[in-house]
Amino acid sequence: QVQLVESGGGLVQPGGSLRLSCAASNSIFSTVAMGWYRQALGKERELVATITTDGVTNYADSVKDRFTISRDNAKNTVYLQMNSLKPEDTAVYYCHVPRWYDGSAWWGPYWGKGLLVTVSS
């Protein structure tokens, strides 16, 4: 089973920046898409950003031009750079690997434990 280890969350003032990291203990990142989700208090979990194996990215409208998702396959790691943070970005952020087929079996989905990001003055 894929193990996802998240880091980089915390408390930041509005307008500040944080970088979230999600690392796996194997080379899975080179062959599957990755994504970040978030869930605010009292809200449903929503997709924040995705990145394909070829580096094609997609973002929720609420974070476009502020967040950047990237991946480093050599380190089995996906990142979410968050700039110009707003109070409404406050949420628990989850690293995600969708279900995929490797040619012989199905795997996933996999989720990180969740990382709290608080944007407040």
HUKADA-V245818 format. One record per residue. N is the residue number from 1. BURIAL is 1 if it has 24 or more other ideal C-beta (glycine too) atoms within 12 Angstrom, else 0. Layout:
n=N burial=BURIAL
n=N burial=BURIAL
This chain:
n=1 burial=0
n=2 burial=1
n=3 burial=0
n=4 burial=1
n=5 burial=1
n=6 burial=1
n=7 burial=1
n=8 burial=1
n=9 burial=1
n=10 burial=0
n=11 burial=0
n=12 burial=1
n=13 burial=0
n=14 burial=0
n=15 burial=0
n=16 burial=0
n=17 burial=0
n=18 burial=1
n=19 burial=1
n=20 burial=1
n=21 burial=1
n=22 burial=1
n=23 burial=1
n=24 burial=1
n=25 burial=0
n=26 burial=0
n=27 burial=0
n=28 burial=1
n=29 burial=1
n=30 burial=0
n=31 burial=0
n=32 burial=1
n=33 burial=1
n=34 burial=1
n=35 burial=1
n=36 burial=1
n=37 burial=1
n=38 burial=1
n=39 burial=0
n=40 burial=0
n=41 burial=0
n=42 burial=0
n=43 burial=0
n=44 burial=0
n=45 burial=0
n=46 burial=1
n=47 burial=1
n=48 burial=1
n=49 burial=1
n=50 burial=1
n=51 burial=1
n=52 burial=0
n=53 burial=0
n=54 burial=0
n=55 burial=0
n=56 burial=0
n=57 burial=1
n=58 burial=0
n=59 burial=1
n=60 burial=1
n=61 burial=0
n=62 burial=0
n=63 burial=1
n=64 burial=0
n=65 burial=0
n=66 burial=1
n=67 burial=1
n=68 burial=1
n=69 burial=1
n=70 burial=1
n=71 burial=1
n=72 burial=0
n=73 burial=0
n=74 burial=0
n=75 burial=0
n=76 burial=1
n=77 burial=1
n=78 burial=1
n=79 burial=1
n=80 burial=1
n=81 burial=1
n=82 burial=1
n=83 burial=0
n=84 burial=0
n=85 burial=1
n=86 burial=1
n=87 burial=0
n=88 burial=0
n=89 burial=1
n=90 burial=1
n=91 burial=1
n=92 burial=1
n=93 burial=1
n=94 burial=1
n=95 burial=1
n=96 burial=1
n=97 burial=1
n=98 burial=1
n=99 burial=0
n=100 burial=0
n=101 burial=0
n=102 burial=0
n=103 burial=0
n=104 burial=0
n=105 burial=0
n=106 burial=0
n=107 burial=0
n=108 burial=0
n=109 burial=0
n=110 burial=1
n=111 burial=1
n=112 burial=1
n=113 burial=0
n=114 burial=1
n=115 burial=1
n=116 burial=1
n=117 burial=1
n=118 burial=1
n=119 burial=1
n=120 burial=0
n=121 burial=0
